[in-house]
Amino acid sequence: MEREIEIPALSRFSTNDLPSDLRLVEKFEMLLERNYKAQKRLEFYSDCIGVSFRRLNAICISHLGKTLYEMIQERRFNESLKLLKFTTLSVKEISYYLGFSDPLTLSGFLKSRRC
């Protein structure tokens, strides 16, 4: 007769149960989600979390496979595409909403990210 093994549900774990690096990644991702439109400065994120830029960048590379810069740019790129596809906002409105100085800057950003 096989014995069932009880596996605790992940929802019962708090973020305090996560290894410290993963807690930092989680904090970074939450900060990024709230601030990607206004904050492009990389040190903003490390300062808010309370670790050095180099440490946070190394942790992101290790756990997410991307640098802080790449994470921020990817988030802005994905939001740009989403807004262009699924809203009636103009390119000008989207560019200012996402913190670009003008529509031409947004256009150049999108072209540089396309394969």
N, C-alpha and C positions, 0 to 999 in steps of 0.2 A: 504494500500500500504506500503510495507516494504521500509525502508530507508537504503541505503547503507552507511556503515561506512568506511571512508577512513583510511587505515592503511599505515603509511609511510614505504617506502622500507628501509630495514636495511642498504643498501649501502649508504644511505644519511647521516648516522650517522658517525661521525669520532670517533677515539679511545678516544678522549677527552670527548665524551659523555658517555663513560662507567664508571661505578663505579671504584674507585681507585684500589680496590682489583683485579678486572677483568683486568684492564690495566696492573697490575703487572704480572698477570698470562700470559697475551698475550706477554709481554716483555720476560718473562722467556721462554715461548715456542719458541719464535723467536731465543733467545740466544742458547737454547738447540739444535735447528735444525742446527744452524751454527757451534756449538762447541762440539757436543757430542763425536766426534772422538778424539779430543785432550784434552778436559777438563772434567776430572772426579771429580775434586775438587769441592765440594758442595759450598764452600764459593766464588768461582769464580763467580757463577751466582748471588748470593745475592750482592756481591761487585759491579758487573757491573750494577745492577739495582739500587743500592743505598739504600738498606734496610738491616736489620739484617737477618742473616741466619734463626734465629728462626721465625721471622715474615713471611719470604717467605715460609718457610716450612709449617707453620700453614695455610697460605693462600692456598697453593697447596693441603694440606689435605682437607681443607674445600671445595674448588671448584672443585678439580680433583679427590679427594678420594685417593690420593697417596702422599707419601713423595717425596722430591726432589731426594733422592737416588733412589727410585723406578722408578721415571720418567726417570732418566738418564739410569738406567739399562734396562728398558723396550725399550727405543729407540735404545740402542746398540744391544739388543737381536733381535729386529725386523729387524734392518739393517743387522745383521749377517745372519739371515735366508733368507732374500731377496737376499743377495749376493751369498749365497750358492746355492739357488734354481735357480736363474735367470742369473747367470754369469758363465763364464768359469774360474774365478779366483780360484787359489788354496787356501787351508785353510791357508797356510803360508802367501800368499798375503793379504787375508782378515784380518788375525789377525794383521798384521802390519798396514794395512789401518785403522782399527778401534782402534788402539792405544794399543793393547795387546802386552805384551812383547815377546810372542812366540805362536806358534800354540797350544801347550799344554794348555796354559792359556785360550785361546779361547775355546778349547774343554771342559775344566772343567767348564767354564762359561756357555756354552750352556747346558751341562749335568745338572748343578745345577738349571737351569731355567725350564727344562722340567718336566712335571708332570708324 
